[in-house]
Amino acid sequence: LNRGRFWITPDPYHNDDNIQIGREVKISCQVEATPPEELTFSWLKNGRALRSSERMVITQTDPDISPGTTNLDIIDLKFTDFGTYTCVAALKGGGIPDFSIDVNISSTTVPPNLTVPRGKSPLVAREGDTVELECLVSGKPKPIILWSRADKEAPMPDGSMQMESLDGVLRIVNVSRDMTGSYRCQTSQYNGFNVKPREAMVELIVQYPPTVEPVFMEMRQGLGRPVVMTCRVLRAHPSRVLRFEWLLSNRLLHAGAFDAQKDETEYTIRSLNKEGWGEYTCNIINEAGAGKCTFQVTGKAYPPEFYYDTYSPLWQNRPRVYGFKLQWTQMNPSAVDRIIAYRLGIRQMGQQRWWETEIPVNATPNKGELMTHNLTELIKPESYEVRLTPITRFGEGDSAIRIITYSRKFSSCSSPGEFHCSFEEEAICMFTQDKNDDFDWTQHSAATRDTKYTPNTGPSADRTGSKQGFYMYIETSRPRKEGDQARLISPFFNVAPKNPYGITNPPAYCFSFFYHMYGKHIGTLNAFLKQKGLTASEAPVWSLSGNQGDRWRQAKVSIHPTSSFQVILEGIRGPGIEGDIAIDDVTLEEGGCRDPPPNISAKAPSLSAHIWLLCVALALSLLPAQR
């Protein structure tokens, strides 16, 4: 129940009409209700129930015509009819408080008047308080008051553009700084009089503590060096009465009045000592409270940054153990005191126990300087978590953590260098799925699908004929559709130049793999070369399409990268579900491919044959020059 309205006929302030004895007077009352059909009305006179009679006729308008309206017709007004009439609205189901409107009928009427009580404007409050803006209203009958913003087009606290008040009070809970401004109170246009609405203004001033920056800042500095901390005021109300205080761990260091010509205060440590480490607080205070800047002054060193492009990191590769060349640089090494050592922690993945040792540092590392430590006796094929923490006179700095994963050694300098992956491990030799393709390759063993669903496609064993062996394949059943692509990306392989200034004669590598392309809906299998810092070539280095029979075949192609590189294997779904493509035993060896790729289908010749012939021709042409 809300938005009560009333009006009187005749209007006592229109065309010199007056409420006179002997005349008919009609009082109309309208209330909005939800649901409107549940609305009921009753009338009171001077607090006592009033029933419909020949002279007091109570009617209710058809809700379809004018919802929620009731009328009281007083026929042949008598002196005894003067008094206060109350229209009471209620809902049939109950549970909602009744809504009532009082109407005074007398021989004299008083036009509305609005005033603001003394001391109520401007009204000063603090952010978060509950405030009451007040306008005193008088008149017969007493009008409803409407509140709105006067200084700008902005909603009221309840989200509407206007708020009603029966007693002239606007109550705002949890007042905020954006509510500062001018508020207009005015009489409702449905106040029973056909006169211009009365209005008054109330000023609201919301005080709030200073807003400052930085709220928090970490300052790293070495001993004996200066530290300057600055706390800046962005806004505050009131802004003229400000004072500040600087504290170290709640111990007062300095306090004073804020300079009105500045918007900041500073505190300087001329020479930092060990007692100067800690949390500094600057409180900037006004009548409404305090804004706080916090500075954490520390000698903690920044974390090291691991170097992931280490050439040939698997420097030790024995039958059961391996070694790893750990390399890193130090972030901002001169920001704090000299780093005297690194604490190295290492633990096997899945284990709780850390093994720790210290790596001494004899000289201050320069920015960007590469540091090295060899990790030995790592158990194959386990992965390890490594934690590296710099140590200064302050103590331990920030740590850096990385994961070391065993993979077969590959290097163009090894003799012979070889990478081989048969996809037997869950890590699939650090191959990754492309995030920008349509679906993924799947690691699998035995048949790719039950023959009941997709017969005549996919391998029934891995490349060696083992039902337990694993391989990678693309599943072309629904929801896959023709043209969908799945890309598998190898780890990065390093090209180690013999010339430190670059590679003048790019080395050759033989990239080979086994494929199984069996089914009447076979699509396309592509191989791409992607070099670091360059986009992948649009043309594949090897490509094959169509049904190649129910057997594994080998593909070989020579590649000539000039920088660190990856190989990408792309499977493209054909026109139907009998189009599973599988790969296994991916190999990368130093030197060009020496033998032509076997088992090339005459139906769909591979680019690898042409590339192999080109490599042979180039090699023969270079022989006289080398002599």
C-alpha positions in Angstrom: 0.0 0.0 0.0 1.4 3.4 -1.0 0.9 6.7 -2.7 -2.3 7.9 -0.9 -4.1 10.8 -2.6 -7.2 12.8 -1.7 -9.2 15.7 -3.1 -12.3 17.7 -2.1 -15.2 18.9 -4.2 -15.9 21.7 -4.2 -12.3 22.9 -4.1 -12.3 25.6 -1.4 -9.6 27.6 -3.1 -10.9 27.6 -6.7 -13.4 30.1 -8.1 -14.2 31.4 -4.6 -15.9 28.1 -3.8 -16.2 27.5 0.0 -17.3 24.6 2.1 -20.7 25.9 3.2 -23.5 24.5 5.3 -26.3 23.1 3.2 -24.1 22.2 0.3 -22.9 18.8 -0.9 -19.3 18.0 -0.2 -17.5 15.1 -1.8 -14.2 13.6 -0.4 -12.3 11.3 -2.7 -9.5 9.0 -1.6 -7.1 7.1 -3.8 -4.5 4.5 -2.8 -2.2 2.3 -4.9 -2.2 -1.4 -3.9 -0.7 -4.7 -5.0 -2.8 -6.6 -5.8 -5.5 -4.0 -6.5 -8.4 -6.4 -6.3 -7.6 -7.2 -2.7 -8.0 -3.5 -1.6 -10.8 -2.6 0.8 -11.7 0.8 2.3 -13.4 2.1 5.5 -14.2 5.6 6.7 -13.9 7.1 10.2 -15.2 10.4 11.5 -13.2 11.8 14.4 -11.8 8.3 15.0 -15.2 6.5 15.0 -16.4 4.1 12.3 -18.7 5.7 9.7 -21.3 3.7 7.8 -23.0 4.6 4.5 -26.4 6.3 5.0 -28.8 8.6 3.0 -26.7 11.6 3.9 -23.3 9.9 4.2 -23.0 7.9 1.0 -19.8 5.8 0.7 -19.0 4.4 -2.7 -16.0 2.6 -4.3 -15.1 3.2 -7.9 -15.0 0.2 -10.3 -11.3 -0.9 -10.1 -11.3 -1.4 -13.9 -12.0 2.3 -14.4 -10.1 4.0 -11.6 -8.2 1.5 -9.4 -8.2 2.0 -5.6 -10.6 5.0 -5.3 -13.4 5.5 -2.7 -15.7 8.5 -2.3 -17.6 9.9 0.7 -20.5 12.1 -0.4 -21.9 14.3 2.4 -25.4 15.5 1.4 -26.8 18.7 2.8 -23.7 19.6 4.9 -24.6 20.4 8.5 -22.6 22.1 11.3 -22.4 18.7 13.1 -20.6 17.3 10.0 -17.5 19.4 10.6 -14.6 17.3 11.8 -11.7 15.0 10.7 -12.6 12.3 8.3 -10.2 9.4 7.9 -10.0 7.1 4.8 -8.5 3.7 5.9 -7.1 1.3 3.2 -6.4 -2.3 3.9 -5.7 -5.6 2.1 -8.1 -8.5 2.5 -5.5 -11.1 3.4 -4.0 -8.9 6.1 -0.3 -9.0 7.1 0.3 -5.5 5.6 -0.2 -2.4 7.9 -3.3 -0.3 7.0 -2.8 3.0 5.2 -4.9 6.0 6.3 -5.4 9.6 5.1 -7.0 12.4 7.3 -9.1 15.1 5.8 -10.3 18.1 7.8 -13.7 19.5 6.9 -14.5 22.8 8.6 -16.0 26.2 7.8 -12.5 27.6 7.5 -9.6 26.1 5.4 -5.9 27.0 5.7 -3.6 27.0 2.7 -0.4 24.9 3.0 2.8 26.3 4.4 6.4 25.0 4.5 9.2 26.0 6.7 12.6 24.6 7.7 13.1 24.4 11.4 15.9 26.6 12.8 19.3 24.8 12.9 18.2 22.2 10.3 19.8 23.8 7.3 22.6 23.5 6.6 22.6 20.0 8.2 26.1 18.6 8.8 26.6 14.9 9.1 29.5 12.4 8.9 29.7 9.7 6.3 27.9 6.6 7.5 25.5 8.4 9.8 21.7 8.4 9.7 20.3 11.9 9.0 16.8 13.4 9.0 16.1 16.3 6.7 13.0 18.1 8.0 10.4 20.5 6.6 7.5 21.7 8.9 4.2 21.5 7.0 0.9 23.1 8.0 -2.5 23.6 6.4 -6.0 22.3 6.3 -6.1 19.7 5.0 -2.5 18.7 5.7 -0.6 18.0 2.4 1.8 15.2 1.5 5.4 16.3 1.1 7.6 15.3 -1.9 11.4 15.3 -1.5 13.8 15.6 -4.5 17.4 16.7 -5.3 17.4 20.5 -6.1 21.1 20.9 -7.2 21.3 18.2 -9.8 19.4 15.5 -11.6 20.1 12.6 -9.4 18.0 9.8 -7.8 17.0 9.8 -4.2 18.5 7.2 -1.7 15.7 4.7 -2.7 16.5 5.0 -6.4 13.5 7.1 -7.4 13.5 10.7 -8.4 11.0 11.7 -5.7 10.3 10.4 -2.2 7.1 10.9 -0.3 6.8 11.9 3.4 3.6 12.3 5.4 5.3 14.1 8.3 7.7 16.2 6.3 10.8 14.2 7.4 13.3 12.6 4.9 15.3 9.9 6.7 18.6 8.8 5.0 20.4 5.8 6.5 24.2 5.4 6.0 24.6 8.7 4.3 27.5 9.0 1.8 29.6 11.8 0.4 27.8 11.8 -3.0 24.6 12.8 -1.1 26.0 16.2 -0.3 23.9 19.0 -1.8 20.5 20.8 -1.8 17.2 19.0 -1.3 13.8 20.4 -2.2 10.7 19.7 -0.1 7.4 20.7 -1.7 3.7 20.1 -1.2 2.0 17.5 -3.4 -0.1 18.7 -6.2 -2.9 16.5 -4.9 -3.1 18.5 -1.7 -6.8 19.3 -1.9 -6.1 22.8 -3.2 -5.9 24.2 -6.7 -2.9 26.4 -5.8 0.8 26.5 -6.7 2.8 24.0 -4.6 4.8 25.4 -1.7 8.5 24.5 -1.5 11.6 25.0 0.7 15.3 24.0 0.5 17.5 22.0 2.9 21.3 21.9 2.6 23.1 18.6 3.5 26.8 18.6 4.1 28.4 15.2 4.5 31.9 15.2 6.1 34.3 12.3 5.3 37.8 11.4 6.3 40.7 12.2 3.9 41.2 10.0 0.9 44.9 9.4 0.5 47.5 7.7 -1.6 49.3 5.4 -1.5 47.1 3.2 0.6 50.1 0.7 0.8 53.6 0.8 -0.7 56.5 -1.5 -0.2 59.9 0.3 -0.2 63.0 -1.9 -0.5 66.3 -0.3 0.4 69.7 -1.2 1.6 71.3 -0.1 4.9 72.9 3.3 5.0 70.7 4.7 2.2 68.0 7.4 2.4 64.3 6.6 2.3 61.6 9.2 1.5 58.0 8.5 2.1 55.2 10.8 0.8 51.5 10.6 1.7 49.2 12.6 -0.6 45.7 13.9 0.1 43.3 13.4 -2.8 40.1 14.8 -1.2 38.6 15.4 2.2 35.7 17.4 3.8 36.4 19.5 5.6 39.7 20.1 3.9 41.0 23.1 5.8 41.4 21.5 9.2 43.9 18.8 8.6 46.7 17.5 10.8 49.1 14.6 10.3 51.1 12.1 12.3 53.8 9.6 11.3 54.3 6.4 13.3 56.6 3.4 13.2 54.9 0.3 14.6 52.5 2.6 16.6 55.4 4.7 17.9 54.9 8.4 17.2 57.8 9.8 15.0 56.4 13.2 14.0 53.2 15.2 14.0 51.9 18.6 13.1 49.4 20.7 11.2 48.9 20.1 7.5 50.2 22.8 5.2 47.1 24.4 3.5 49.3 25.2 0.5 50.3 21.6 -0.1 48.4 18.3 -0.6 51.1 16.0 0.8 53.4 15.4 3.7 56.8 13.7 3.7 58.9 11.7 6.1 62.6 11.1 5.4 65.1 8.6 6.8 68.5 10.0 6.1 70.4 6.7 6.6 68.5 3.5 7.0 69.6 1.2 9.9 68.2 -2.1 11.1 65.9 -0.4 13.6 64.4 1.5 10.6 62.9 -1.6 9.0 59.2 -2.0 9.7 55.8 -0.6 8.9 55.4 3.2 8.8 51.9 4.7 9.0 50.9 8.3 8.1 47.5 9.3 9.5 46.0 12.5 7.9 43.1 13.6 10.1 40.1 15.9 9.9 36.9 16.3 11.9 35.4 13.2 10.2 38.3 10.8 10.8 41.6 9.7 9.4 43.0 8.6 6.1 46.0 6.2 6.3 49.1 5.7 4.1 51.1 2.6 5.0 54.8 2.1 3.9 56.6 -1.2 4.5 60.3 -0.4 4.6 62.3 -3.6 4.1 65.7 -4.8 3.0 64.2 -7.9 1.5 65.7 -8.8 -1.9 63.6 -9.2 -5.0 63.0 -12.7 -6.3 65.3 -14.3 -8.8 64.0 -14.9 -12.4 64.6 -18.3 -13.8 66.0 -18.5 -17.3 64.0 -20.9 -19.4 66.0 -20.8 -22.6 69.0 -22.6 -21.3 70.8 -24.5 -24.0 70.9 -28.2 -23.4 69.7 -28.0 -19.7 70.0 -31.8 -19.3 73.7 -31.8 -19.0 73.9 -35.2 -17.2 72.0 -38.1 -18.6 72.9 -41.5 -17.1 70.7 -44.6 -17.2 68.8 -44.0 -13.9 69.6 -40.4 -13.0 69.8 -37.0 -14.8 71.2 -33.6 -14.1 69.8 -30.2 -14.8 71.6 -26.9 -15.4 69.6 -24.3 -13.4 70.1 -20.8 -14.6 68.6 -17.5 -13.4 69.1 -13.7 -13.2 68.4 -11.5 -10.2 65.6 -8.9 -10.3 66.9 -5.4 -9.3 70.0 -6.7 -7.6 71.2 -3.2 -6.5 67.9 -2.2 -4.9 68.9 -3.6 -1.5 72.1 -4.9 0.2 74.4 -7.2 -1.6 73.2 -10.7 -2.0 75.6 -13.0 -0.2 74.0 -16.4 -1.0 71.0 -18.2 -2.4 69.0 -20.8 -0.5 68.2 -23.6 -2.8 65.3 -25.9 -1.9 64.3 -29.0 -4.0 61.7 -31.7 -3.6 60.4 -34.4 -5.7 56.8 -33.8 -7.0 54.3 -35.4 -4.8 56.6 -35.5 -1.8 56.5 -33.3 1.3 60.1 -33.1 2.3 62.4 -30.3 1.0 66.1 -30.7 0.7 68.0 -27.4 1.2 71.4 -26.1 0.6 73.1 -22.7 0.2 74.8 -21.4 -2.9 77.4 -18.7 -2.0 77.7 -15.6 -4.0 81.2 -14.0 -4.1 80.4 -10.8 -5.9 77.4 -8.6 -6.3 75.5 -9.9 -9.4 74.8 -7.3 -12.1 71.4 -6.7 -13.6 70.8 -9.4 -16.3 73.9 -11.4 -15.3 73.2 -15.1 -15.8 74.0 -17.4 -12.8 74.2 -21.2 -13.0 74.0 -24.1 -10.6 74.0 -27.8 -11.6 71.4 -30.1 -10.0 72.7 -33.7 -9.9 71.4 -37.1 -9.2 67.8 -36.4 -10.2 65.9 -39.7 -10.5 64.4 -40.5 -13.9 61.7 -39.8 -15.0 60.6 -37.8 -11.9 59.8 -34.1 -11.9 61.1 -31.7 -9.2 60.0 -28.5 -7.7 62.8 -26.0 -7.2 62.7 -23.0 -4.9 65.4 -20.3 -5.0 65.6 -17.6 -2.3 68.2 -14.7 -2.2 69.8 -13.9 1.2 71.1 -10.5 2.3 72.0 -8.9 5.7 68.3 -8.4 6.1 67.6 -12.1 5.8 65.7 -14.0 3.2 64.2 -12.3 0.2 61.3 -13.3 -2.1 61.5 -16.8 -3.5 61.0 -18.0 -7.1 59.7 -21.5 -7.8 59.8 -23.5 -11.0 59.2 -27.1 -12.0 61.8 -29.3 -13.6 60.5 -32.0 -15.9 62.6 -34.8 -17.3 62.5 -35.1 -21.1 64.8 -36.9 -23.5 67.9 -34.9 -24.2 68.1 -33.1 -27.5 70.8 -30.9 -28.8 72.3 -30.2 -32.2 75.7 -30.5 -30.6 75.2 -34.0 -29.3 76.6 -36.8 -31.4 74.1 -38.1 -32.4 71.4 -35.8 -31.0 68.0 -37.3 -30.9 64.5 -36.6 -29.5 62.1 -39.5 -29.4 58.5 -39.7 -28.1 56.2 -42.7 -28.2 53.5 -41.0 -26.0 53.7 -43.6 -23.3 53.8 -41.1 -20.4 50.9 -38.9 -19.2 53.1 -35.8 -19.9 53.3 -36.9 -23.6 56.9 -35.7 -23.8 55.9 -32.1 -23.1 53.7 -31.9 -26.2 50.8 -29.4 -25.7 47.4 -28.9 -27.2 46.9 -25.8 -29.2 44.3 -23.5 -27.4 43.1 -21.9 -30.7 42.1 -25.0 -32.6 38.7 -26.7 -32.7 39.4 -29.9 -30.6 42.2 -31.9 -29.1 44.3 -34.9 -29.8 43.7 -37.8 -27.5 46.2 -40.2 -25.9 45.0 -43.8 -26.3 45.8 -47.4 -26.3 44.2 -50.4 -28.2 41.2 -49.6 -30.5 40.3 -45.9 -30.7 36.5 -46.7 -30.5 34.3 -49.8 -30.1 33.8 -51.3 -33.5 30.1 -51.4 -32.8 30.1 -47.6 -33.3 32.9 -46.7 -35.7 34.1 -49.7 -37.6 36.7 -49.5 -40.3 38.7 -46.6 -38.9 41.6 -46.0 -36.5 44.4 -48.4 -35.3 43.9 -51.5 -33.2 47.3 -51.2 -31.6 50.3 -48.8 -31.3 53.0 -48.6 -33.9 54.8 -51.6 -32.4 51.6 -53.8 -32.5 51.1 -53.6 -28.7 47.6 -53.4 -27.4 49.0 -51.8 -24.2 51.1 -49.2 -26.0 49.9 -45.6 -26.4 49.6 -43.3 -29.4 47.8 -40.0 -30.1 44.7 -39.8 -32.4 41.9 -37.5 -33.4 38.4 -38.7 -32.6 36.1 -37.7 -35.5 32.8 -38.8 -34.1 30.1 -36.3 -33.3 30.1 -33.5 -32.3 33.0 -33.0 -34.7 32.2 -31.7 -38.1 34.1 -31.6 -41.4 37.0 -29.2 -41.4 37.5 -29.1 -37.6 41.2 -28.9 -36.7 43.3 -30.4 -33.9 46.9 -29.2 -33.4 49.6 -30.9 -31.2 52.6 -28.7 -30.5 56.0 -30.0 -29.6 58.3 -28.5 -26.9 60.9 -26.0 -28.0 64.1 -27.4 -29.5 67.3 -25.3 -29.3 69.5 -24.7 -32.2 73.1 -24.3 -30.9 75.1 -22.1 -33.2 78.8 -22.8 -33.5 79.2 -19.2 -34.6 78.4 -17.0 -31.5 77.3 -14.2 -33.7 74.6 -16.2 -35.4 73.9 -19.1 -37.7 75.3 -18.6 -41.2 74.6 -22.2 -42.4 71.4 -23.5 -40.8 71.8 -27.0 -39.6 69.5 -29.8 -40.9 67.4 -32.0 -38.8 65.3 -35.1 -39.7 61.8 -35.0 -38.4 60.0 -38.3 -38.6 56.9 -39.9 -37.2 54.5 -42.9 -37.9 50.9 -42.2 -39.0 47.8 -44.3 -39.3 45.1 -43.0 -41.7 42.5 -45.7 -42.2 38.8 -45.0 -43.0 36.6 -43.9 -45.9 36.2 -40.4 -44.3 39.9 -39.7 -43.7 40.7 -35.9 -43.8 44.2 -34.4 -43.8 47.4 -34.7 -41.7 49.8 -31.8 -41.8 53.2 -31.0 -40.2 54.3 -27.4 -39.7 57.6 -25.8 -38.6 57.3 -22.9 -36.2 60.5 -20.9 -35.3 60.7 -18.7 -32.2 60.0 -15.1 -32.9 58.3 -16.0 -36.2 54.8 -16.9 -37.2 54.2 -20.5 -38.3 54.6 -21.0 -42.1 51.3 -21.1 -43.9 52.5 -24.0 -46.0 53.1 -27.3 -44.2 56.5 -29.0 -44.5 54.6 -32.3 -44.9 51.0 -33.1 -45.8 48.9 -36.2 -46.6 45.2 -36.7 -47.2 42.8 -39.6 -47.7 42.6 -43.3 -46.8 46.1 -44.9 -46.5 45.0 -48.4 -45.4 44.9 -50.2 -42.1 48.6 -50.0 -41.2 51.2 -47.7 -39.7 53.4 -45.8 -42.2 56.4 -43.6 -41.6 56.9 -40.0 -42.7 60.2 -38.2 -42.9 61.1 -34.6 -43.7 64.3 -32.6 -43.4 63.9 -29.2 -41.8 66.4 -26.3 -41.5 65.5 -24.0 -38.6 67.6 -20.9 -37.9 66.4 -20.4 -34.3 64.7 -22.3 -31.5 61.7 -24.1 -33.0 58.7 -26.3 -32.5 57.0 -28.8 -34.8 53.1 -28.8 -35.1 51.1 -31.8 -36.1 47.6 -30.9 -37.4 44.7 -33.3 -38.0 41.7 -32.1 -40.0 38.4 -34.0 -39.8 37.1 -35.4 -43.0 33.4 -35.7 -44.2 32.3 -38.4 -41.8 32.9 -40.4 -38.6 35.2 -43.0 -40.2 38.1 -40.6 -40.2 40.3 -41.2 -37.1 43.9 -40.2 -37.7 46.7 -41.5 -35.4 50.4 -40.7 -34.9 53.2 -42.4 -32.9 56.9 -42.5 -32.4 57.8 -38.9 -33.2 61.6 -38.5 -33.7 63.9 -35.6 -34.3 67.5 -36.3 -35.2 70.5 -34.2 -36.1 71.3 -34.2 -39.8 69.1 -34.4 -42.9 66.9 -37.4 -43.6 69.2 -40.0 -45.3 66.6 -42.5 -46.6 63.5 -41.7 -48.6 60.3 -42.0 -46.6 59.0 -45.6 -47.0 55.4 -46.6 -47.6 54.4 -43.5 -49.5 50.9 -44.0 -51.1 50.7 -43.5 -54.8 47.2 -42.0 -54.3 48.5 -39.1 -52.2 52.2 -38.4 -52.6 53.9 -36.6 -49.6 55.9 -33.4 -49.8 58.6 -35.1 -47.7 59.9 -37.0 -50.8 60.5 -33.7 -52.6 62.1 -32.1 -49.6 64.4 -35.1 -49.2 65.6 -34.9 -52.8 66.2 -31.2 -52.4 68.3 -31.8 -49.3 70.4 -34.4 -51.2 70.9 -32.0 -54.2 72.0 -29.2 -51.9 74.4 -31.4 -50.0 76.1 -32.6 -53.3 76.4 -29.0 -54.6 78.2 -28.0 -51.4 80.8 -30.7 -51.5 83.3 -29.0 -53.9 83.2 -25.8 -51.9 84.0 -27.7 -48.7 87.1 -29.3 -50.3 
